[in-house]
């Protein structure tokens, strides 16, 4: 199955699976149709969501333009990345 990533006007929507409370922040591949991310932040009080946003902002050079849009209390989330093209996101996040 391929990564679920779509262009939504000037933004990109990315489906992710988050594993919180790990020893570090990283991408650990594609799981089904979702990008699997590991974040060191715990799954409490929105900390893991903020960890996801920071990790993707760093990887995509998109400071302040990444927001968890749905799945705030779930491991499966949709993230909006503002003002980017789908091809640049795919190149930055998925190893060919």
Phi and psi restraints in degrees (range 20) as a CNS / XPLOR table:
assign (resid 1 and name C) (resid 2 and name N)
       (resid 2 and name CA) (resid 2 and name C) 1.0 -101.8 20.0 2
assign (resid 2 and name N) (resid 2 and name CA)
       (resid 2 and name C) (resid 3 and name N) 1.0 161.3 20.0 2
assign (resid 2 and name C) (resid 3 and name N)
       (resid 3 and name CA) (resid 3 and name C) 1.0 -61.8 20.0 2
assign (resid 3 and name N) (resid 3 and name CA)
       (resid 3 and name C) (resid 4 and name N) 1.0 132.5 20.0 2
assign (resid 3 and name C) (resid 4 and name N)
       (resid 4 and name CA) (resid 4 and name C) 1.0 -85.4 20.0 2
assign (resid 4 and name N) (resid 4 and name CA)
       (resid 4 and name C) (resid 5 and name N) 1.0 102.9 20.0 2
assign (resid 4 and name C) (resid 5 and name N)
       (resid 5 and name CA) (resid 5 and name C) 1.0 -144.0 20.0 2
assign (resid 5 and name N) (resid 5 and name CA)
       (resid 5 and name C) (resid 6 and name N) 1.0 129.0 20.0 2
assign (resid 5 and name C) (resid 6 and name N)
       (resid 6 and name CA) (resid 6 and name C) 1.0 -135.7 20.0 2
assign (resid 6 and name N) (resid 6 and name CA)
       (resid 6 and name C) (resid 7 and name N) 1.0 148.8 20.0 2
assign (resid 6 and name C) (resid 7 and name N)
       (resid 7 and name CA) (resid 7 and name C) 1.0 -84.3 20.0 2
assign (resid 7 and name N) (resid 7 and name CA)
       (resid 7 and name C) (resid 8 and name N) 1.0 130.9 20.0 2
assign (resid 7 and name C) (resid 8 and name N)
       (resid 8 and name CA) (resid 8 and name C) 1.0 -127.4 20.0 2
assign (resid 8 and name N) (resid 8 and name CA)
       (resid 8 and name C) (resid 9 and name N) 1.0 86.3 20.0 2
assign (resid 8 and name C) (resid 9 and name N)
       (resid 9 and name CA) (resid 9 and name C) 1.0 64.3 20.0 2
assign (resid 9 and name N) (resid 9 and name CA)
       (resid 9 and name C) (resid 10 and name N) 1.0 -127.9 20.0 2
assign (resid 9 and name C) (resid 10 and name N)
       (resid 10 and name CA) (resid 10 and name C) 1.0 -81.9 20.0 2
assign (resid 10 and name N) (resid 10 and name CA)
       (resid 10 and name C) (resid 11 and name N) 1.0 -0.6 20.0 2
assign (resid 10 and name C) (resid 11 and name N)
       (resid 11 and name CA) (resid 11 and name C) 1.0 -112.4 20.0 2
assign (resid 11 and name N) (resid 11 and name CA)
       (resid 11 and name C) (resid 12 and name N) 1.0 168.4 20.0 2
assign (resid 11 and name C) (resid 12 and name N)
       (resid 12 and name CA) (resid 12 and name C) 1.0 -121.4 20.0 2
assign (resid 12 and name N) (resid 12 and name CA)
       (resid 12 and name C) (resid 13 and name N) 1.0 137.0 20.0 2
assign (resid 12 and name C) (resid 13 and name N)
       (resid 13 and name CA) (resid 13 and name C) 1.0 -106.0 20.0 2
assign (resid 13 and name N) (resid 13 and name CA)
       (resid 13 and name C) (resid 14 and name N) 1.0 129.8 20.0 2
assign (resid 13 and name C) (resid 14 and name N)
       (resid 14 and name CA) (resid 14 and name C) 1.0 -125.9 20.0 2
assign (resid 14 and name N) (resid 14 and name CA)
       (resid 14 and name C) (resid 15 and name N) 1.0 128.4 20.0 2
assign (resid 14 and name C) (resid 15 and name N)
       (resid 15 and name CA) (resid 15 and name C) 1.0 -90.0 20.0 2
assign (resid 15 and name N) (resid 15 and name CA)
       (resid 15 and name C) (resid 16 and name N) 1.0 130.3 20.0 2
assign (resid 15 and name C) (resid 16 and name N)
       (resid 16 and name CA) (resid 16 and name C) 1.0 -132.9 20.0 2
assign (resid 16 and name N) (resid 16 and name CA)
       (resid 16 and name C) (resid 17 and name N) 1.0 160.3 20.0 2
assign (resid 16 and name C) (resid 17 and name N)
       (resid 17 and name CA) (resid 17 and name C) 1.0 -122.0 20.0 2
assign (resid 17 and name N) (resid 17 and name CA)
       (resid 17 and name C) (resid 18 and name N) 1.0 127.1 20.0 2
assign (resid 17 and name C) (resid 18 and name N)
       (resid 18 and name CA) (resid 18 and name C) 1.0 -110.3 20.0 2
assign (resid 18 and name N) (resid 18 and name CA)
       (resid 18 and name C) (resid 19 and name N) 1.0 135.0 20.0 2
assign (resid 18 and name C) (resid 19 and name N)
       (resid 19 and name CA) (resid 19 and name C) 1.0 -113.5 20.0 2
assign (resid 19 and name N) (resid 19 and name CA)
       (resid 19 and name C) (resid 20 and name N) 1.0 102.3 20.0 2
assign (resid 19 and name C) (resid 20 and name N)
       (resid 20 and name CA) (resid 20 and name C) 1.0 -83.7 20.0 2
assign (resid 20 and name N) (resid 20 and name CA)
       (resid 20 and name C) (resid 21 and name N) 1.0 164.8 20.0 2
assign (resid 20 and name C) (resid 21 and name N)
       (resid 21 and name CA) (resid 21 and name C) 1.0 72.0 20.0 2
assign (resid 21 and name N) (resid 21 and name CA)
       (resid 21 and name C) (resid 22 and name N) 1.0 27.9 20.0 2
assign (resid 21 and name C) (resid 22 and name N)
       (resid 22 and name CA) (resid 22 and name C) 1.0 -89.4 20.0 2
assign (resid 22 and name N) (resid 22 and name CA)
       (resid 22 and name C) (resid 23 and name N) 1.0 178.8 20.0 2
assign (resid 22 and name C) (resid 23 and name N)
       (resid 23 and name CA) (resid 23 and name C) 1.0 -77.3 20.0 2
assign (resid 23 and name N) (resid 23 and name CA)
       (resid 23 and name C) (resid 24 and name N) 1.0 -11.3 20.0 2
assign (resid 23 and name C) (resid 24 and name N)
       (resid 24 and name CA) (resid 24 and name C) 1.0 -166.1 20.0 2
assign (resid 24 and name N) (resid 24 and name CA)
       (resid 24 and name C) (resid 25 and name N) 1.0 174.3 20.0 2
assign (resid 24 and name C) (resid 25 and name N)
       (resid 25 and name CA) (resid 25 and name C) 1.0 -100.7 20.0 2
assign (resid 25 and name N) (resid 25 and name CA)
       (resid 25 and name C) (resid 26 and name N) 1.0 127.4 20.0 2
assign (resid 25 and name C) (resid 26 and name N)
       (resid 26 and name CA) (resid 26 and name C) 1.0 -166.5 20.0 2
assign (resid 26 and name N) (resid 26 and name CA)
       (resid 26 and name C) (resid 27 and name N) 1.0 166.3 20.0 2
assign (resid 26 and name C) (resid 27 and name N)
       (resid 27 and name CA) (resid 27 and name C) 1.0 -91.3 20.0 2
assign (resid 27 and name N) (resid 27 and name CA)
       (resid 27 and name C) (resid 28 and name N) 1.0 133.7 20.0 2
assign (resid 27 and name C) (resid 28 and name N)
       (resid 28 and name CA) (resid 28 and name C) 1.0 -117.8 20.0 2
assign (resid 28 and name N) (resid 28 and name CA)
       (resid 28 and name C) (resid 29 and name N) 1.0 23.0 20.0 2
assign (resid 28 and name C) (resid 29 and name N)
       (resid 29 and name CA) (resid 29 and name C) 1.0 111.3 20.0 2
assign (resid 29 and name N) (resid 29 and name CA)
       (resid 29 and name C) (resid 30 and name N) 1.0 -165.9 20.0 2
assign (resid 29 and name C) (resid 30 and name N)
       (resid 30 and name CA) (resid 30 and name C) 1.0 -110.5 20.0 2
assign (resid 30 and name N) (resid 30 and name CA)
       (resid 30 and name C) (resid 31 and name N) 1.0 132.2 20.0 2
assign (resid 30 and name C) (resid 31 and name N)
       (resid 31 and name CA) (resid 31 and name C) 1.0 -120.4 20.0 2
assign (resid 31 and name N) (resid 31 and name CA)
       (resid 31 and name C) (resid 32 and name N) 1.0 106.8 20.0 2
assign (resid 31 and name C) (resid 32 and name N)
       (resid 32 and name CA) (resid 32 and name C) 1.0 66.0 20.0 2
assign (resid 32 and name N) (resid 32 and name CA)
       (resid 32 and name C) (resid 33 and name N) 1.0 -117.2 20.0 2
assign (resid 32 and name C) (resid 33 and name N)
       (resid 33 and name CA) (resid 33 and name C) 1.0 -107.8 20.0 2
assign (resid 33 and name N) (resid 33 and name CA)
       (resid 33 and name C) (resid 34 and name N) 1.0 11.2 20.0 2
assign (resid 33 and name C) (resid 34 and name N)
       (resid 34 and name CA) (resid 34 and name C) 1.0 -116.4 20.0 2
assign (resid 34 and name N) (resid 34 and name CA)
       (resid 34 and name C) (resid 35 and name N) 1.0 145.3 20.0 2
assign (resid 34 and name C) (resid 35 and name N)
       (resid 35 and name CA) (resid 35 and name C) 1.0 -78.7 20.0 2
assign (resid 35 and name N) (resid 35 and name CA)
       (resid 35 and name C) (resid 36 and name N) 1.0 127.2 20.0 2
assign (resid 35 and name C) (resid 36 and name N)
       (resid 36 and name CA) (resid 36 and name C) 1.0 -93.5 20.0 2
assign (resid 36 and name N) (resid 36 and name CA)
       (resid 36 and name C) (resid 37 and name N) 1.0 123.0 20.0 2
assign (resid 36 and name C) (resid 37 and name N)
       (resid 37 and name CA) (resid 37 and name C) 1.0 -117.7 20.0 2
assign (resid 37 and name N) (resid 37 and name CA)
       (resid 37 and name C) (resid 38 and name N) 1.0 142.7 20.0 2
assign (resid 37 and name C) (resid 38 and name N)
       (resid 38 and name CA) (resid 38 and name C) 1.0 -112.2 20.0 2
assign (resid 38 and name N) (resid 38 and name CA)
       (resid 38 and name C) (resid 39 and name N) 1.0 130.0 20.0 2
assign (resid 38 and name C) (resid 39 and name N)
       (resid 39 and name CA) (resid 39 and name C) 1.0 -129.2 20.0 2
assign (resid 39 and name N) (resid 39 and name CA)
       (resid 39 and name C) (resid 40 and name N) 1.0 144.7 20.0 2
assign (resid 39 and name C) (resid 40 and name N)
       (resid 40 and name CA) (resid 40 and name C) 1.0 -76.8 20.0 2
assign (resid 40 and name N) (resid 40 and name CA)
       (resid 40 and name C) (resid 41 and name N) 1.0 -20.4 20.0 2
assign (resid 40 and name C) (resid 41 and name N)
       (resid 41 and name CA) (resid 41 and name C) 1.0 -65.3 20.0 2
assign (resid 41 and name N) (resid 41 and name CA)
       (resid 41 and name C) (resid 42 and name N) 1.0 143.7 20.0 2
assign (resid 41 and name C) (resid 42 and name N)
       (resid 42 and name CA) (resid 42 and name C) 1.0 -75.6 20.0 2
assign (resid 42 and name N) (resid 42 and name CA)
       (resid 42 and name C) (resid 43 and name N) 1.0 158.9 20.0 2
assign (resid 42 and name C) (resid 43 and name N)
       (resid 43 and name CA) (resid 43 and name C) 1.0 -84.4 20.0 2
assign (resid 43 and name N) (resid 43 and name CA)
       (resid 43 and name C) (resid 44 and name N) 1.0 55.9 20.0 2
assign (resid 43 and name C) (resid 44 and name N)
       (resid 44 and name CA) (resid 44 and name C) 1.0 -141.7 20.0 2
assign (resid 44 and name N) (resid 44 and name CA)
       (resid 44 and name C) (resid 45 and name N) 1.0 139.3 20.0 2
assign (resid 44 and name C) (resid 45 and name N)
       (resid 45 and name CA) (resid 45 and name C) 1.0 60.9 20.0 2
assign (resid 45 and name N) (resid 45 and name CA)
       (resid 45 and name C) (resid 46 and name N) 1.0 27.4 20.0 2
assign (resid 45 and name C) (resid 46 and name N)
       (resid 46 and name CA) (resid 46 and name C) 1.0 78.3 20.0 2
assign (resid 46 and name N) (resid 46 and name CA)
       (resid 46 and name C) (resid 47 and name N) 1.0 5.5 20.0 2
assign (resid 46 and name C) (resid 47 and name N)
       (resid 47 and name CA) (resid 47 and name C) 1.0 -64.4 20.0 2
assign (resid 47 and name N) (resid 47 and name CA)
       (resid 47 and name C) (resid 48 and name N) 1.0 -41.1 20.0 2
assign (resid 47 and name C) (resid 48 and name N)
       (resid 48 and name CA) (resid 48 and name C) 1.0 -66.4 20.0 2
assign (resid 48 and name N) (resid 48 and name CA)
       (resid 48 and name C) (resid 49 and name N) 1.0 -37.5 20.0 2
assign (resid 48 and name C) (resid 49 and name N)
       (resid 49 and name CA) (resid 49 and name C) 1.0 -61.8 20.0 2
assign (resid 49 and name N) (resid 49 and name CA)
       (resid 49 and name C) (resid 50 and name N) 1.0 -43.9 20.0 2
assign (resid 49 and name C) (resid 50 and name N)
       (resid 50 and name CA) (resid 50 and name C) 1.0 -65.3 20.0 2
assign (resid 50 and name N) (resid 50 and name CA)
       (resid 50 and name C) (resid 51 and name N) 1.0 -35.2 20.0 2
assign (resid 50 and name C) (resid 51 and name N)
       (resid 51 and name CA) (resid 51 and name C) 1.0 -63.5 20.0 2
assign (resid 51 and name N) (resid 51 and name CA)
       (resid 51 and name C) (resid 52 and name N) 1.0 -40.6 20.0 2
assign (resid 51 and name C) (resid 52 and name N)
       (resid 52 and name CA) (resid 52 and name C) 1.0 -62.2 20.0 2
assign (resid 52 and name N) (resid 52 and name CA)
       (resid 52 and name C) (resid 53 and name N) 1.0 -47.4 20.0 2
assign (resid 52 and name C) (resid 53 and name N)
       (resid 53 and name CA) (resid 53 and name C) 1.0 -59.8 20.0 2
assign (resid 53 and name N) (resid 53 and name CA)
       (resid 53 and name C) (resid 54 and name N) 1.0 -45.4 20.0 2
assign (resid 53 and name C) (resid 54 and name N)
       (resid 54 and name CA) (resid 54 and name C) 1.0 -63.1 20.0 2
assign (resid 54 and name N) (resid 54 and name CA)
       (resid 54 and name C) (resid 55 and name N) 1.0 -43.9 20.0 2
assign (resid 54 and name C) (resid 55 and name N)
       (resid 55 and name CA) (resid 55 and name C) 1.0 -61.6 20.0 2
assign (resid 55 and name N) (resid 55 and name CA)
       (resid 55 and name C) (resid 56 and name N) 1.0 -47.8 20.0 2
assign (resid 55 and name C) (resid 56 and name N)
       (resid 56 and name CA) (resid 56 and name C) 1.0 -68.6 20.0 2
assign (resid 56 and name N) (resid 56 and name CA)
       (resid 56 and name C) (resid 57 and name N) 1.0 -36.3 20.0 2
assign (resid 56 and name C) (resid 57 and name N)
       (resid 57 and name CA) (resid 57 and name C) 1.0 -59.9 20.0 2
assign (resid 57 and name N) (resid 57 and name CA)
       (resid 57 and name C) (resid 58 and name N) 1.0 -41.5 20.0 2
assign (resid 57 and name C) (resid 58 and name N)
       (resid 58 and name CA) (resid 58 and name C) 1.0 -68.1 20.0 2
assign (resid 58 and name N) (resid 58 and name CA)
       (resid 58 and name C) (resid 59 and name N) 1.0 -46.8 20.0 2
assign (resid 58 and name C) (resid 59 and name N)
       (resid 59 and name CA) (resid 59 and name C) 1.0 -66.0 20.0 2
assign (resid 59 and name N) (resid 59 and name CA)
       (resid 59 and name C) (resid 60 and name N) 1.0 -32.0 20.0 2
assign (resid 59 and name C) (resid 60 and name N)
       (resid 60 and name CA) (resid 60 and name C) 1.0 -102.5 20.0 2
assign (resid 60 and name N) (resid 60 and name CA)
       (resid 60 and name C) (resid 61 and name N) 1.0 1.3 20.0 2
assign (resid 60 and name C) (resid 61 and name N)
       (resid 61 and name CA) (resid 61 and name C) 1.0 51.0 20.0 2
assign (resid 61 and name N) (resid 61 and name CA)
       (resid 61 and name C) (resid 62 and name N) 1.0 52.4 20.0 2
assign (resid 61 and name C) (resid 62 and name N)
       (resid 62 and name CA) (resid 62 and name C) 1.0 -130.1 20.0 2
assign (resid 62 and name N) (resid 62 and name CA)
       (resid 62 and name C) (resid 63 and name N) 1.0 51.1 20.0 2
assign (resid 62 and name C) (resid 63 and name N)
       (resid 63 and name CA) (resid 63 and name C) 1.0 -54.9 20.0 2
assign (resid 63 and name N) (resid 63 and name CA)
       (resid 63 and name C) (resid 64 and name N) 1.0 126.7 20.0 2
assign (resid 63 and name C) (resid 64 and name N)
       (resid 64 and name CA) (resid 64 and name C) 1.0 76.0 20.0 2
assign (resid 64 and name N) (resid 64 and name CA)
       (resid 64 and name C) (resid 65 and name N) 1.0 7.5 20.0 2
assign (resid 64 and name C) (resid 65 and name N)
       (resid 65 and name CA) (resid 65 and name C) 1.0 -117.2 20.0 2
assign (resid 65 and name N) (resid 65 and name CA)
       (resid 65 and name C) (resid 66 and name N) 1.0 9.9 20.0 2
assign (resid 65 and name C) (resid 66 and name N)
       (resid 66 and name CA) (resid 66 and name C) 1.0 -114.7 20.0 2
assign (resid 66 and name N) (resid 66 and name CA)
       (resid 66 and name C) (resid 67 and name N) 1.0 131.0 20.0 2
assign (resid 66 and name C) (resid 67 and name N)
       (resid 67 and name CA) (resid 67 and name C) 1.0 -142.4 20.0 2
assign (resid 67 and name N) (resid 67 and name CA)
       (resid 67 and name C) (resid 68 and name N) 1.0 130.3 20.0 2
assign (resid 67 and name C) (resid 68 and name N)
       (resid 68 and name CA) (resid 68 and name C) 1.0 -70.3 20.0 2
assign (resid 68 and name N) (resid 68 and name CA)
       (resid 68 and name C) (resid 69 and name N) 1.0 118.3 20.0 2
assign (resid 68 and name C) (resid 69 and name N)
       (resid 69 and name CA) (resid 69 and name C) 1.0 -95.3 20.0 2
assign (resid 69 and name N) (resid 69 and name CA)
       (resid 69 and name C) (resid 70 and name N) 1.0 -36.4 20.0 2
assign (resid 69 and name C) (resid 70 and name N)
       (resid 70 and name CA) (resid 70 and name C) 1.0 -145.1 20.0 2
assign (resid 70 and name N) (resid 70 and name CA)
       (resid 70 and name C) (resid 71 and name N) 1.0 158.2 20.0 2
assign (resid 70 and name C) (resid 71 and name N)
       (resid 71 and name CA) (resid 71 and name C) 1.0 83.1 20.0 2
assign (resid 71 and name N) (resid 71 and name CA)
       (resid 71 and name C) (resid 72 and name N) 1.0 31.0 20.0 2
assign (resid 71 and name C) (resid 72 and name N)
       (resid 72 and name CA) (resid 72 and name C) 1.0 -55.4 20.0 2
assign (resid 72 and name N) (resid 72 and name CA)
       (resid 72 and name C) (resid 73 and name N) 1.0 -34.8 20.0 2
assign (resid 72 and name C) (resid 73 and name N)
       (resid 73 and name CA) (resid 73 and name C) 1.0 -106.7 20.0 2
assign (resid 73 and name N) (resid 73 and name CA)
       (resid 73 and name C) (resid 74 and name N) 1.0 18.1 20.0 2
assign (resid 73 and name C) (resid 74 and name N)
       (resid 74 and name CA) (resid 74 and name C) 1.0 -125.2 20.0 2
assign (resid 74 and name N) (resid 74 and name CA)
       (resid 74 and name C) (resid 75 and name N) 1.0 160.3 20.0 2
assign (resid 74 and name C) (resid 75 and name N)
       (resid 75 and name CA) (resid 75 and name C) 1.0 -74.4 20.0 2
assign (resid 75 and name N) (resid 75 and name CA)
       (resid 75 and name C) (resid 76 and name N) 1.0 -24.8 20.0 2
assign (resid 75 and name C) (resid 76 and name N)
       (resid 76 and name CA) (resid 76 and name C) 1.0 -96.8 20.0 2
assign (resid 76 and name N) (resid 76 and name CA)
       (resid 76 and name C) (resid 77 and name N) 1.0 121.4 20.0 2
assign (resid 76 and name C) (resid 77 and name N)
       (resid 77 and name CA) (resid 77 and name C) 1.0 -134.3 20.0 2
assign (resid 77 and name N) (resid 77 and name CA)
       (resid 77 and name C) (resid 78 and name N) 1.0 161.8 20.0 2
assign (resid 77 and name C) (resid 78 and name N)
       (resid 78 and name CA) (resid 78 and name C) 1.0 -118.7 20.0 2
assign (resid 78 and name N) (resid 78 and name CA)
       (resid 78 and name C) (resid 79 and name N) 1.0 130.6 20.0 2
assign (resid 78 and name C) (resid 79 and name N)
       (resid 79 and name CA) (resid 79 and name C) 1.0 -113.6 20.0 2
assign (resid 79 and name N) (resid 79 and name CA)
       (resid 79 and name C) (resid 80 and name N) 1.0 137.5 20.0 2
assign (resid 79 and name C) (resid 80 and name N)
       (resid 80 and name CA) (resid 80 and name C) 1.0 -103.4 20.0 2
assign (resid 80 and name N) (resid 80 and name CA)
       (resid 80 and name C) (resid 81 and name N) 1.0 128.9 20.0 2
assign (resid 80 and name C) (resid 81 and name N)
       (resid 81 and name CA) (resid 81 and name C) 1.0 -114.9 20.0 2
assign (resid 81 and name N) (resid 81 and name CA)
       (resid 81 and name C) (resid 82 and name N) 1.0 113.9 20.0 2
assign (resid 81 and name C) (resid 82 and name N)
       (resid 82 and name CA) (resid 82 and name C) 1.0 -82.0 20.0 2
assign (resid 82 and name N) (resid 82 and name CA)
       (resid 82 and name C) (resid 83 and name N) 1.0 137.1 20.0 2
assign (resid 82 and name C) (resid 83 and name N)
       (resid 83 and name CA) (resid 83 and name C) 1.0 67.4 20.0 2
assign (resid 83 and name N) (resid 83 and name CA)
       (resid 83 and name C) (resid 84 and name N) 1.0 38.2 20.0 2
assign (resid 83 and name C) (resid 84 and name N)
       (resid 84 and name CA) (resid 84 and name C) 1.0 -132.2 20.0 2
assign (resid 84 and name N) (resid 84 and name CA)
       (resid 84 and name C) (resid 85 and name N) 1.0 162.6 20.0 2
assign (resid 84 and name C) (resid 85 and name N)
       (resid 85 and name CA) (resid 85 and name C) 1.0 -98.0 20.0 2
assign (resid 85 and name N) (resid 85 and name CA)
       (resid 85 and name C) (resid 86 and name N) 1.0 146.0 20.0 2
assign (resid 85 and name C) (resid 86 and name N)
       (resid 86 and name CA) (resid 86 and name C) 1.0 -57.5 20.0 2
assign (resid 86 and name N) (resid 86 and name CA)
       (resid 86 and name C) (resid 87 and name N) 1.0 -39.4 20.0 2
assign (resid 86 and name C) (resid 87 and name N)
       (resid 87 and name CA) (resid 87 and name C) 1.0 -63.4 20.0 2
assign (resid 87 and name N) (resid 87 and name CA)
       (resid 87 and name C) (resid 88 and name N) 1.0 -39.9 20.0 2
assign (resid 87 and name C) (resid 88 and name N)
       (resid 88 and name CA) (resid 88 and name C) 1.0 -68.6 20.0 2
assign (resid 88 and name N) (resid 88 and name CA)
       (resid 88 and name C) (resid 89 and name N) 1.0 -36.2 20.0 2
assign (resid 88 and name C) (resid 89 and name N)
       (resid 89 and name CA) (resid 89 and name C) 1.0 -66.9 20.0 2
assign (resid 89 and name N) (resid 89 and name CA)
       (resid 89 and name C) (resid 90 and name N) 1.0 -46.3 20.0 2
assign (resid 89 and name C) (resid 90 and name N)
       (resid 90 and name CA) (resid 90 and name C) 1.0 -60.4 20.0 2
assign (resid 90 and name N) (resid 90 and name CA)
       (resid 90 and name C) (resid 91 and name N) 1.0 -44.4 20.0 2
assign (resid 90 and name C) (resid 91 and name N)
       (resid 91 and name CA) (resid 91 and name C) 1.0 -62.4 20.0 2
assign (resid 91 and name N) (resid 91 and name CA)
       (resid 91 and name C) (resid 92 and name N) 1.0 -40.3 20.0 2
assign (resid 91 and name C) (resid 92 and name N)
       (resid 92 and name CA) (resid 92 and name C) 1.0 -73.0 20.0 2
assign (resid 92 and name N) (resid 92 and name CA)
       (resid 92 and name C) (resid 93 and name N) 1.0 -28.7 20.0 2
assign (resid 92 and name C) (resid 93 and name N)
       (resid 93 and name CA) (resid 93 and name C) 1.0 -107.5 20.0 2
assign (resid 93 and name N) (resid 93 and name CA)
       (resid 93 and name C) (resid 94 and name N) 1.0 -24.0 20.0 2
assign (resid 93 and name C) (resid 94 and name N)
       (resid 94 and name CA) (resid 94 and name C) 1.0 -117.9 20.0 2
assign (resid 94 and name N) (resid 94 and name CA)
       (resid 94 and name C) (resid 95 and name N) 1.0 118.4 20.0 2
assign (resid 94 and name C) (resid 95 and name N)
       (resid 95 and name CA) (resid 95 and name C) 1.0 -73.1 20.0 2
assign (resid 95 and name N) (resid 95 and name CA)
       (resid 95 and name C) (resid 96 and name N) 1.0 131.2 20.0 2
